[in-house]
Amino acid sequence: MAKGSIGVTTTNIFPVIKQFLYSDHEIFLRELISNAVDAIQKLKTLANNNAFNGKTDDLKVTVKVDKDAKTLTVSDNGIGMTADEIDKYINQIAFSGAEEFLNKYKDNASAIIGHFGLGFYSAFMVSDKVEIHTLSYKDGAKGVCWTCDGSPEYEMTDCDKKERGTDIILHITDDDKEYLEQSRISTLLHKYCRFMPVPIVFGKKQEWNKEHNKWEDTDNDNVINDVEPLWTKKPADLKDDDYLKFYHALYPGQEDPLFWIHLNVDYPFTLTGILYFPKIKTNLDIRKDRIQLYCNQVFVTDSVEGVVPEFMMLLQGVIDSPDIPLNVSRSYLQADRNVKKISTYITKKVAERLEEISSKDAENFEKKWRDIKIFIEYGMLSDEKFCDRAMKFALLENISGKYYKLDDYKKLIEANQTDKDGNLIYLYATDKEGQYSFIKAATDKGYDVLMMDGELDTPFMSMLEQKNEKSRFVRIDADVLDNLVKKEDAKQPELTDEQKNIASTLFKSQIPALDKCEFYVTYASLNPNDQPVIITQSEYMRRMKEMAKFQPGMNFYGDMPTAYNLTLNTNHPVVKKVIDDAESALTGELKPIEQQLHDTSSKIKAIRDLNKDNKGIPDDKKPELEKEEKTASELRDKQQAIITKYASGQDTVKQLIDIALLGNGLLKGEALSKFLKRSVDMLK
């Protein structure tokens, strides 16, 4: 029997291991099984190199729970260890046997998992004593038993082990009794070991006994893993049904994916995997657990930030690479150039696959566009290299449901939708029904209108504007149509300043109060057959408010009132009549006030002209200026009061406003009720 102290630099190593070696204590099971798999993979490597001539047809890892004895045992029939090897690899913490073995057989040992030598000690996170019973594959080897109770002291003796391999026996602490439950271990094996490259046996398969009305064990081992998961196979050997079955095994209960990409590269790094495009909800659903990361078929994490770009968090599937650097817990990725290379490669492969589908099966690609649109737009907005590739296959959809690649759509509209300044105008709608009148006006004029109702369409359009000079996206209700695609300078309305003043107050005073909305009355000389009153919203301000949802620091735009232009078509006969009638009815009352206001304004101007060379208005003139400004304000208020009183009795004005509001979906509640009643009354 041998006794000794484990080779560590501090006597407090075990408390550190128990608390800090891994963030999740459950990882211990993965580590121990990974070591067992390593032992078997080493034996296979030796056999392949004719360094071992024994049987290799029944290699496996076995996990057993003994609730009465309070033990959990992980056994393998792999390479085993001698007493010297235990002393070297177990008693010297962080001296990795896998690392040394890899160096010796580096051309044939790619499947060896462990690299740090600390995995075995994770057993002490849940155990108050750990035993190793092992027998080396070497001729004449003797069985060795190693025992440690969680202190730096250990005992090592010969033992009568008959079978080659290693048993790790964990005496589970009272605080960790959950690991003596069959269901808990089964869950962990499914999570971490379901695709390991060596059979993992946990108990026996069960069958339902009708006579005894219960499940009973059979004589067959319950192998919980698939040693050859789909991503390890050649794409040429697989059918669509294979990919679908694997997807549903990973994500039970979900709809079939739209597409998938089989990753398979061995230079300049090793990377395999399968990424699926699921049907994405209308809301942007970025989750961190869609893609599972494996290292030589050992589950590492489902938090793959850094390995794939953020926009690919919308994908699902599996990535397997031994070249991604991991810390001792294999749970957190380190900043490394390899990670960036892998991320770049995955982006490139996804873009290539999408481009391939869009070219070879355009009809199918168009059918699925709405399901993958949010993914592609998100990728283009967040990854410059993906954006450059996606410019070749990203689609635009018009209101007729036709799809166009970006360059094709540009060619379609550039002849008719280029304005007088050479800007290419992309007209778009967000609500086919709500913006129907605007859409119809545009299509009647021969313009094409896009449908841009996606969650990311606003920043997507801004990005396209930046990439394409002299191109602008303008929503169909952002202005009167003649101003959206200006072919010539707009004709100025033939209204006097007095008429504009009357018309502005006349209409603005009768607009129903709408929460966080401001209206500005403008004028346009349009076709007499166009709408008499048109309500539009500035493209710039609306887009800024929408962008505030996506960009920090733009909240002030979101808090601002929504600004609308209420544009009067001064050529429309009804608008003309309303303004003429108002002018005739109000001239007698307004003319004296206008004269007084003119005189007051002249006095104000004369005083302000005394401010020569920006030295300020003379002190003795300031009281006079304040008096005249107050008089001017009172006169304007008097003007507005007279016009407003007159307007309150003009049902035609109210009707014109409400029709425009109704066309924009802004007429609601009490205002809508009044409009309906007024409409009926006007029919009488």
Beta strands, then each sheet from edge to edge (+ up, - down):
strand 1: 2-5
strand 2: 61-66
strand 3: 71-76
strand 4: 127-135
strand 5: 143-148
strand 6: 153-159
strand 7: 165-172
strand 8: 200-209
strand 9: 214-223
strand 10: 259-265
strand 11: 271-277
strand 12: 291-295
strand 13: 298-301
strand 14: 316-320
strand 15: 395-397
strand 16: 403-405
strand 17: 424-429
strand 18: 449-451
strand 19: 471-475
strand 20: 517-524
strand 21: 533-537
strand 22: 562-569
sheet 1: 1+ 6- 5+ 4- 7+ 3- 2+ 8+ 9-
sheet 2: 10+ 11- 14+ 12+ 13-
sheet 3: 15+ 16-
sheet 4: 18+ 17+ 19+
sheet 5: 20+ 22+ 21-
end
